[in-house]
Amino acid sequence: MHRRINKVAVLGSGIMGSRIACHFANIGVQVLLLDIVPKEPNEKEKSKGLTLENPAVRNRIVNDSLQHTLKSSPSPVYTKEVADLVTTGNFADNMKDIAGCDWVIEVVVENLQIKQSVYEQVEKFRTPGTIITSNTSGIPVHMLTTGRSEDFKKHFCGTHFFNPPRYLRLLEIIPTEDTDPGIVDFLMHYGDLFLGKTTVQCKDTPAFIANRVGVFSIMAIFHIMQEMDLNIDEVDALTGTIIGHPKSATFRTGDIVGIDTLVKVAKDLAENCPDDEARDWFKIPDFVQKLVDENHRGDKTGSGFYKKEKTASGTQILTLDIKTNEYKPKSKPRFTAFDQAKPVEDVKERIKILNSAKDKAGEFYRRFHHHLFSYVAHRIPEISDEIYRIDDAMKGGFGWELGPFEIWDILGVEDAVKQIKAGNMTIPTWIDEMIASGTKGFYQSKNGKRFFYDDQDMQYKPVPGTDGFIILENFSENVVWKNKECTLYDIGDGVLNLSWKTKMNTIGGDVLNGVNKSIDLAEKDFAGLVIANEGPVFSAGANVGLIFMLAAEQEWDELHLAVRTFQNTSMHIRYSSIPVVVAPAGLTLGGGCEFSLHADKVQASAETYIGLVEMGVGLIPAGGGTKEFTLRASNDYRKGEIEIPILRDRFMTIAMAKVAASGEEALQLGVLRKGQDAITLNQSRLIAEAKRSVLGLAAAGYTKPSPKNDIKVLGREALGAFLTGINGMLLGNYISEHDKKIAQKLAWVMSGGDLSQPNFVSEQYLLDLEREAFVSLCGEKKTLERLQSVIKTGKPVRN
């Protein structure tokens, strides 16, 4: 049966239900979101004379939940408009409407009886053959379908989304013995291709995979910190971005999830996993239990491991002292290991440095990793027959850059086993057998493919479901060229991929050289080029430190040369004899955005946060960004229409340093081009789809374009309008005197200068204007103050 999902019913509108509904709307699917009818009108409704028969009252719970979700941060939707695809209703009046839905997802409270009563109603109205799934995270999936029909059971499955569903990529698929294998295959495929998820098929074991391992790791950290006399601030510093975990680390994550929720899952695991060799580690520490008992449950109650407190100067973050149970000002921990590790951009190399450190940090990492490795090894085959599922689950559900078995490979399997045993921890026999066979690691890469060690057959097998992925580390044998910061890979079929690794993937001389060299090599021997970086940051833009240094030392000729080199590189991306596709994902600011603006095509991740933000540091875009926005405005002018509003929209996007919060929003802002650029839902597929775009352009007979000499600029007509608006903003105290000066420079460039009438100019004319404006702003004291603030604190000062 060839299934299409045109409409989905989501039953339950709480935090997860509303956010799941929003994510389906993100991909263009119509959603019916239902919840219970209130018991009676509230006081506000009664004052209006409304009764329980009024639709506004009957749908109050679902409507309030959805509106609360839409106002939450980060946003659950790609753009505000997608919320229009969600229709609300209630179980009593609208359950019949699920007959027109292709997939029914139950997301009600974690109570078996309540879920089963909902399924009884669903069975009355669902169309036979419709998929029905549960988002349960704690109830055994096979227990949910007791008393249901054969058709219901055949089409039923667990689908466990992680919160927030838009951002956390894991979707656990948990079939029962009755689930049709075709339904499992469909959900695995649909979750990957359409929802952009890392889909992991799980066994129906307590907490499935991610929460089983993730909650163990948190509980292990709780116990280790007490053994080592560490505090909360120290642990969150140790377990955050420095080891490739989310910024929320351990305790901030606990506050976000809810400490009561974390405690419940841990207690359930201790109760439901009597044979777990680490069962005692799920015992709740006294300081954690005390928080729950005293209703300090995290963000939902306003206090937990951390608490925000208002002061005369703003807001202060306080941290719980686990010894005194009092809150104290947050501290900044210092470890010798951090001094060695922080300058290293590669997370794998950082983990090696940290794990081998001789200080307290190194001791913490060794203890944590040894317990983690022992635990996941014992979970094979209990929760998964294959190691890659555990790694995928932890990366997709908990936001780890590397899974446990991947980290184990980095630290050396055999060495770690010796240390684990020396610490009186156990290792299952399959690990010993693997080492005895001469196998050195859990994974290996060959010819662009990834293989995992299968403990049953004692051999490497291809990781299934990854045929549509291109992971650059799998092409380590296919490096065509590299320099200190860049690596150029041959990713097959005549296509190259350039990536680089710098702090926040900023762009300096080596990266510019890498882009130009890559295009030259591609023009000589290949069909085309992809420019893509894996990870959460495509590029934070130009190297601000270099700009500041040149400006502070008044090296104006050097600064002109640096800006011109950047401009020439952007133009080389645009005007080469082979197609160049830029594939941004995550943070894509300033120069990273300018590279994208000049590509033949942008293949952007749905989670691309892109914009020209130079105004914030006292500058204007000068890598071709201001020129390109002026050019695109010119392309949008239509005969007989007023042109200034079109240019004003482009001007305001730069002047307000607008950053699109998704690929779809980038289309609305005009950073991406409708009908030309494309969006990829699953970031794991991004480079592969960018490669297909290159091959498509090449096959269509790609021809090197010619530089534009017919860009219409509006001269004084636009400049006068802009200057009037800028002065109005200053008088209204919306901007500072320095903001005014920067905006005037931007207006000058985008108007084409002080021309007495509209005229047609070349790209080079505009590039010269933006470069002159950029360099002149570098000579301003207040711009230097902003640049220096970014270098020191990561944030520009407002002056």
Secondary structure in CASP SS format (residue, H / E / C, confidence):
PFRMAT SS
TARGET T0000
AUTHOR 0000-0000-0000
METHOD secondary structure of the structure
MODEL  1
M C 1.00
H C 1.00
R C 1.00
R C 1.00
I C 1.00
N C 1.00
K E 1.00
V E 1.00
A E 1.00
V E 1.00
L E 1.00
G C 1.00
S C 1.00
G C 1.00
I H 1.00
M H 1.00
G H 1.00
S H 1.00
R H 1.00
I H 1.00
A H 1.00
C H 1.00
H H 1.00
F H 1.00
A H 1.00
N H 1.00
I C 1.00
G C 1.00
V C 1.00
Q E 1.00
V E 1.00
L E 1.00
L E 1.00
L E 1.00
D E 1.00
I C 1.00
V C 1.00
P C 1.00
K C 1.00
E C 1.00
P C 1.00
N C 1.00
E H 1.00
K H 1.00
E H 1.00
K H 1.00
S H 1.00
K C 1.00
G C 1.00
L C 1.00
T C 1.00
L C 1.00
E C 1.00
N C 1.00
P H 1.00
A H 1.00
V H 1.00
R H 1.00
N C 1.00
R H 1.00
I H 1.00
V H 1.00
N H 1.00
D H 1.00
S H 1.00
L H 1.00
Q H 1.00
H H 1.00
T H 1.00
L H 1.00
K C 1.00
S C 1.00
S C 1.00
P C 1.00
S C 1.00
P C 1.00
V C 1.00
Y C 1.00
T C 1.00
K H 1.00
E H 1.00
V H 1.00
A H 1.00
D H 1.00
L H 1.00
V E 1.00
T E 1.00
T E 1.00
G E 1.00
N E 1.00
F H 1.00
A H 1.00
D H 1.00
N H 1.00
M H 1.00
K H 1.00
D H 1.00
I H 1.00
A H 1.00
G H 1.00
C C 1.00
D C 1.00
W E 1.00
V E 1.00
I E 1.00
E E 1.00
V C 1.00
V C 1.00
V C 1.00
E C 1.00
N C 1.00
L H 1.00
Q H 1.00
I H 1.00
K H 1.00
Q H 1.00
S H 1.00
V H 1.00
Y H 1.00
E H 1.00
Q H 1.00
V H 1.00
E H 1.00
K H 1.00
F H 1.00
R C 1.00
T C 1.00
P C 1.00
G C 1.00
T C 1.00
I E 1.00
I E 1.00
T E 1.00
S E 1.00
N C 1.00
T C 1.00
S C 1.00
G C 1.00
I C 1.00
P C 1.00
V H 1.00
H H 1.00
M H 1.00
L C 1.00
T C 1.00
T C 1.00
G C 1.00
R C 1.00
S C 1.00
E H 1.00
D H 1.00
F H 1.00
K H 1.00
K H 1.00
H C 1.00
F E 1.00
C E 1.00
G E 1.00
T E 1.00
H E 1.00
F E 1.00
F C 1.00
N C 1.00
P C 1.00
P C 1.00
R C 1.00
Y C 1.00
L C 1.00
R C 1.00
L E 1.00
L E 1.00
E E 1.00
I E 1.00
I E 1.00
P C 1.00
T C 1.00
E C 1.00
D C 1.00
T C 1.00
D C 1.00
P H 1.00
G H 1.00
I H 1.00
V H 1.00
D H 1.00
F H 1.00
L H 1.00
M H 1.00
H H 1.00
Y H 1.00
G H 1.00
D H 1.00
L H 1.00
F C 1.00
L C 1.00
G C 1.00
K C 1.00
T E 1.00
T E 1.00
V E 1.00
Q E 1.00
C C 1.00
K C 1.00
D C 1.00
T C 1.00
P C 1.00
A C 1.00
F C 1.00
I C 1.00
A H 1.00
N H 1.00
R H 1.00
V H 1.00
G H 1.00
V H 1.00
F H 1.00
S H 1.00
I H 1.00
M H 1.00
A H 1.00
I H 1.00
F H 1.00
H H 1.00
I H 1.00
M H 1.00
Q H 1.00
E H 1.00
M H 1.00
D C 1.00
L C 1.00
N C 1.00
I H 1.00
D H 1.00
E H 1.00
V H 1.00
D H 1.00
A H 1.00
L H 1.00
T C 1.00
G C 1.00
T H 1.00
I H 1.00
I H 1.00
G C 1.00
H C 1.00
P C 1.00
K C 1.00
S C 1.00
A C 1.00
T C 1.00
F H 1.00
R H 1.00
T H 1.00
G H 1.00
D H 1.00
I H 1.00
V H 1.00
G C 1.00
I H 1.00
D H 1.00
T H 1.00
L H 1.00
V H 1.00
K H 1.00
V H 1.00
A H 1.00
K H 1.00
D H 1.00
L H 1.00
A H 1.00
E H 1.00
N H 1.00
C C 1.00
P C 1.00
D C 1.00
D C 1.00
E C 1.00
A C 1.00
R H 1.00
D H 1.00
W H 1.00
F H 1.00
K C 1.00
I C 1.00
P C 1.00
D H 1.00
F H 1.00
V H 1.00
Q H 1.00
K H 1.00
L H 1.00
V H 1.00
D H 1.00
E C 1.00
N C 1.00
H C 1.00
R C 1.00
G E 1.00
D C 1.00
K C 1.00
T C 1.00
G C 1.00
S E 1.00
G C 1.00
F C 1.00
Y E 1.00
K E 1.00
K E 1.00
E E 1.00
K E 1.00
T E 1.00
A C 1.00
S C 1.00
G E 1.00
T E 1.00
Q E 1.00
I E 1.00
L E 1.00
T E 1.00
L E 1.00
D E 1.00
I C 1.00
K C 1.00
T C 1.00
N C 1.00
E E 1.00
Y E 1.00
K E 1.00
P E 1.00
K C 1.00
S C 1.00
K C 1.00
P C 1.00
R C 1.00
F C 1.00
T H 1.00
A H 1.00
F H 1.00
D H 1.00
Q H 1.00
A H 1.00
K C 1.00
P C 1.00
V C 1.00
E C 1.00
D C 1.00
V H 1.00
K H 1.00
E H 1.00
R H 1.00
I H 1.00
K H 1.00
I H 1.00
L H 1.00
N H 1.00
S C 1.00
A C 1.00
K C 1.00
D C 1.00
K H 1.00
A H 1.00
G H 1.00
E H 1.00
F H 1.00
Y H 1.00
R H 1.00
R H 1.00
F H 1.00
H H 1.00
H H 1.00
H H 1.00
L H 1.00
F H 1.00
S H 1.00
Y H 1.00
V H 1.00
A H 1.00
H H 1.00
R C 1.00
I C 1.00
P C 1.00
E C 1.00
I C 1.00
S C 1.00
D C 1.00
E C 1.00
I H 1.00
Y H 1.00
R H 1.00
I H 1.00
D H 1.00
D H 1.00
A H 1.00
M H 1.00
K H 1.00
G H 1.00
G H 1.00
F H 1.00
G C 1.00
W C 1.00
E C 1.00
L C 1.00
G C 1.00
P H 1.00
F H 1.00
E H 1.00
I H 1.00
W H 1.00
D H 1.00
I H 1.00
L H 1.00
G C 1.00
V H 1.00
E H 1.00
D H 1.00
A H 1.00
V H 1.00
K H 1.00
Q H 1.00
I H 1.00
K H 1.00
A H 1.00
G C 1.00
N C 1.00
M C 1.00
T C 1.00
I C 1.00
P C 1.00
T H 1.00
W H 1.00
I H 1.00
D H 1.00
E H 1.00
M H 1.00
I H 1.00
A H 1.00
S C 1.00
G C 1.00
T C 1.00
K C 1.00
G C 1.00
F C 1.00
Y E 1.00
Q E 1.00
S E 1.00
K E 1.00
N C 1.00
G C 1.00
K E 1.00
R E 1.00
F E 1.00
F E 1.00
Y E 1.00
D E 1.00
D C 1.00
Q C 1.00
D C 1.00
M C 1.00
Q E 1.00
Y E 1.00
K E 1.00
P E 1.00
V C 1.00
P C 1.00
G C 1.00
T C 1.00
D C 1.00
G C 1.00
F C 1.00
I C 1.00
I C 1.00
L H 1.00
E H 1.00
N H 1.00
F H 1.00
S H 1.00
E H 1.00
N H 1.00
V E 1.00
V E 1.00
W E 1.00
K E 1.00
N C 1.00
K C 1.00
E C 1.00
C E 1.00
T E 1.00
L E 1.00
Y E 1.00
D E 1.00
I C 1.00
G C 1.00
D C 1.00
G C 1.00
V E 1.00
L E 1.00
N E 1.00
L E 1.00
S E 1.00
W E 1.00
K C 1.00
T C 1.00
K H 1.00
M H 1.00
N H 1.00
T C 1.00
I E 1.00
G C 1.00
G H 1.00
D H 1.00
V H 1.00
L H 1.00
N H 1.00
G H 1.00
V H 1.00
N H 1.00
K H 1.00
S H 1.00
I H 1.00
D H 1.00
L H 1.00
A H 1.00
E H 1.00
K H 1.00
D H 1.00
F C 1.00
A C 1.00
G E 1.00
L E 1.00
V E 1.00
I E 1.00
A C 1.00
N C 1.00
E C 1.00
G C 1.00
P C 1.00
V E 1.00
F E 1.00
S E 1.00
A C 1.00
G C 1.00
A E 1.00
N C 1.00
V H 1.00
G H 1.00
L H 1.00
I H 1.00
F H 1.00
M H 1.00
L H 1.00
A H 1.00
A H 1.00
E C 1.00
Q C 1.00
E C 1.00
W H 1.00
D H 1.00
E H 1.00
L H 1.00
H H 1.00
L H 1.00
A H 1.00
V H 1.00
R H 1.00
T H 1.00
F H 1.00
Q H 1.00
N H 1.00
T H 1.00
S H 1.00
M H 1.00
H H 1.00
I H 1.00
R H 1.00
Y C 1.00
S C 1.00
S C 1.00
I C 1.00
P C 1.00
V E 1.00
V E 1.00
V E 1.00
A C 1.00
P C 1.00
A C 1.00
G E 1.00
L E 1.00
T E 1.00
L E 1.00
G C 1.00
G H 1.00
G H 1.00
C H 1.00
E H 1.00
F H 1.00
S H 1.00
L H 1.00
H C 1.00
A C 1.00
D C 1.00
K E 1.00
V E 1.00
Q E 1.00
A E 1.00
S E 1.00
A C 1.00
E C 1.00
T E 1.00
Y E 1.00
I E 1.00
G E 1.00
L C 1.00
V C 1.00
E H 1.00
M H 1.00
G H 1.00
V H 1.00
G C 1.00
L C 1.00
I C 1.00
P C 1.00
A C 1.00
G C 1.00
G C 1.00
G H 1.00
T H 1.00
K H 1.00
E H 1.00
F H 1.00
T H 1.00
L H 1.00
R H 1.00
A H 1.00
S H 1.00
N H 1.00
D H 1.00
Y C 1.00
R C 1.00
K C 1.00
G C 1.00
E C 1.00
I C 1.00
E C 1.00
I H 1.00
P H 1.00
I H 1.00
L H 1.00
R H 1.00
D H 1.00
R H 1.00
F H 1.00
M H 1.00
T H 1.00
I H 1.00
A H 1.00
M C 1.00
A C 1.00
K C 1.00
V E 1.00
A E 1.00
A C 1.00
S C 1.00
G H 1.00
E H 1.00
E H 1.00
A H 1.00
L H 1.00
Q H 1.00
L H 1.00
G C 1.00
V C 1.00
L C 1.00
R C 1.00
K C 1.00
G C 1.00
Q C 1.00
D C 1.00
A E 1.00
I E 1.00
T E 1.00
L C 1.00
N C 1.00
Q H 1.00
S H 1.00
R H 1.00
L H 1.00
I H 1.00
A H 1.00
E H 1.00
A H 1.00
K H 1.00
R H 1.00
S H 1.00
V H 1.00
L H 1.00
G H 1.00
L H 1.00
A H 1.00
A H 1.00
A C 1.00
G C 1.00
Y C 1.00
T C 1.00
K C 1.00
P C 1.00
S C 1.00
P C 1.00
K C 1.00
N C 1.00
D C 1.00
I E 1.00
K E 1.00
V E 1.00
L C 1.00
G C 1.00
R H 1.00
E H 1.00
A H 1.00
L H 1.00
G H 1.00
A H 1.00
F H 1.00
L H 1.00
T H 1.00
G H 1.00
I H 1.00
N H 1.00
G H 1.00
M H 1.00
L H 1.00
L H 1.00
G C 1.00
N C 1.00
Y C 1.00
I C 1.00
S C 1.00
E H 1.00
H H 1.00
D H 1.00
K H 1.00
K H 1.00
I H 1.00
A H 1.00
Q H 1.00
K H 1.00
L H 1.00
A H 1.00
W H 1.00
V H 1.00
M H 1.00
S H 1.00
G C 1.00
G C 1.00
D C 1.00
L C 1.00
S C 1.00
Q C 1.00
P C 1.00
N E 1.00
F E 1.00
V E 1.00
S C 1.00
E H 1.00
Q H 1.00
Y H 1.00
L H 1.00
L H 1.00
D H 1.00
L H 1.00
E H 1.00
R H 1.00
E H 1.00
A H 1.00
F H 1.00
V H 1.00
S H 1.00
L H 1.00
C H 1.00
G C 1.00
E C 1.00
K H 1.00
K H 1.00
T H 1.00
L H 1.00
E H 1.00
R H 1.00
L H 1.00
Q H 1.00
S H 1.00
V H 1.00
I H 1.00
K H 1.00
T H 1.00
G C 1.00
K C 1.00
P C 1.00
V C 1.00
R C 1.00
N C 1.00
END
